[in-house]
């Protein structure tokens, strides 16, 4: 614990003083944080940085604000739990961007996240009316911002209700290989039992005298049309035999009805699917057909007809941020005196918001771009832009790893923005791993010394030089340029190397006749932010998966070189689950093995219980029924927000007394969930399957996580590394080679932890798999076997392969990434000092 004695009153709250913080893994932390400075929170992954900056400081500030609202208003706001801390003095208003909370609402776009949609709605609903000539009868006089929001009755197209079209089945997606027989590879839809209509096809063939063993394209056209579009009024009589859930039993019934046809059947089961995952099953056979009335925009006639600066609203949001800035200037120059008073303030604020997006490397995005399609880094920086667009002062900005997803060429702009916020009288708390950003901070709070239970202490609270001088600070070693460099033995790419090739690639801004990836090697996609890395990576994953399933995609015309491949794993940063019941033990299936071990103990057999009895998700078993296995109970506070409290029946242990009496290797089952991964590795060297599962989790740098830690508390990077551990197990167990694609796998990692992830990727390669990553981390790119550099710029200026080959070959090219590869090889800092950056 770092102790301090301060006369807070005499200082006038020049510091934020934290006393006795015990949130998550923090160990009674007390520390003073200077106000009006750029303060970097550093430390190895899991050391407690986010627990202090976000979960303690920001959460406490939020709760203090909410306590000022009326109880009636507070009942509609979801509050976070109060952090465990004795007191915090000098804490003011905070604005935070937390990387753990990504927005995946399908209605959210770049425009809505940043508030730009509100500005545009006001401009389009006001300026044309103000500028209209009253004598000529111009101007509606009744337009509102709702007319420019397709999710409202006023703004949405009356025919498609703002959706922009409907999902329709497509013949070329249902029949992908017409040169083959229908049930022998011509159709992925008919390759598996999808609906009862499958059994009607042989009956129709028998009735029409058609040989289904012939290639699809050789069958009579009339028969093919019936299979795809239905038989109309003609009934088809057939005895249908369908598999039951019990694989040894089958159900038989007689059908006498017209066939709907495969296309109508696809659409029927899609509409009736109850969950998003169920609908996802049918999307490979469908494409969205634009609405004929609105042309796919989803907007009503008013929004499509009112023009400003030469563009209608639906046209404007489809262009990129950099082009919208030019539109703002054109509109500002064309304002007449009546419009100027209303338009100028709106346009100035709009231009500032667009400028921040530009400086954060997001100028290539369209305002209509859905939040669900953004990469993790793009999503975080979009939300960051929304917070930084304010002109507030004396605010505490908490930025959780804002450098995630940024190319080194773009990080200098991020640093400039942080320094500008400081100069405007704000305090900037930066949770960051990048040594070159940390080195530019005024103050460093270095957490450690380790991760999880080995962390939670303040090693250093002072200028960056103090961290350099501290003997236990790993961050200090990297600030001094003495941290260990990434080590990896490259695997050569030569004449005997196989290639997976994508042909006819069309994905967002990436367009190419052919892109190739060496088999059994580590390939790194590089390029400036927005150059097309995530788009290419996504096209590779979906294209290969579709090809293995005999299906087609819109983004890839053909995939070749998949001989020997049997599976694909897409390791992204999407959350593992939205329920506190999901945790590393359940996701990795380690808890399945643990439950079986407990069920095999003598006391469990004496009670006659099985493995499912030890599940906290199963009613009627050994779980605590008072809290249904949560360990906590939700208390209804009526006009106040509901509150989670520890269950008084099980005292937070999730299980009832009977289950807790049963022990394996001296541990009750709830105590197993309390172990960290690293502790569990030591406690369970056998059985082999459990040891391998835990070892995979530990290998990817998650040794500090508790097995029972809620998945809702994990960062995007932690969730991704859990998926990587599962891919490692799959790669080791599978008899066929796999393709593993990862988007920024070392984001959110301290430099000292990157080695673990790279070593884990080599484990996948050792099992005969192929690994492709999209990554901005220059040391990772420099250690790869093959580099594909995209660019030369972002958005429409990117999307092309500008260099490819071994890292040394790409370093010799004339691209932004090549320059940083050369600087890394020469041992120079990647982020050059900029004039006037510090003061």
Secondary structure, DSSP 8 states (H G I E B T S, - for coil): -------HHHHTS-EEEEEEE-STT--SEEEEEETTSEEEEE-STTSSHHHHIIIIIIHHHHHHHHTTS-HHHHTTS-------EEEEES---EEEE-TT-----TT-BHHHHHTHHHHHHHHHHHHHHHHS-GGGT---S---GGGG-TTSTTTB-TTTTTS-EEEEE-HHHH-S-TTS-IIIII-STTTS--STTHHHHHHHHHHHT--TTS-GGGS-HHHHHHHHH--TT-EEEEEEEEE-SSTT-EEEEEEEEE---HHHHHHHHHHH--SHHHHHHHHTTEEEEE-TTTTTS-B-HHHHH-EETTEEHHHHTTSBHHHHHHHHHHHHHT--HHHHHHHHHHHHHHHHHHHHHHHTT-TTSBTT-BGGGS-HHHHHHHHHHHHHT----S-EEEEESTTTT--HHHHHHHHHHHHHHHHTT-EEEEE---HHHHTT-SEEEEEESSSGGG--EEEEEE-HHHHHH-TT-HHHHHHTT-S-----------TT--EEEEEEEEETTEEEEEEEEETTSEEEEE-STTSSHHHHHHHHHHHHHHHHTT---SSEEEEE--TTEEEEEEE----S-SSTT-BHHHHTTHHHHHHHHHHTSHHHHHHT--GGGG-TTSTTSSB-TTTTTSSEEEE--TTS--EEEE-TTTTT-SB-HHHHH-EETTEEHHHHHHSBHHHHHHH---SHHHHHHHHHHHHTT-TTSBTT-BGGG--HHHHHHHHHHHHHHHHHH-SSEEEEEEESTTTT--HHHHHHHHHHHHHHHHTT-EEEEE---HHHHHHSSEEEEEESSSGGG--EEEEEESHHHHHTSSSHHHHHHHHHHTT--SS---TTS--
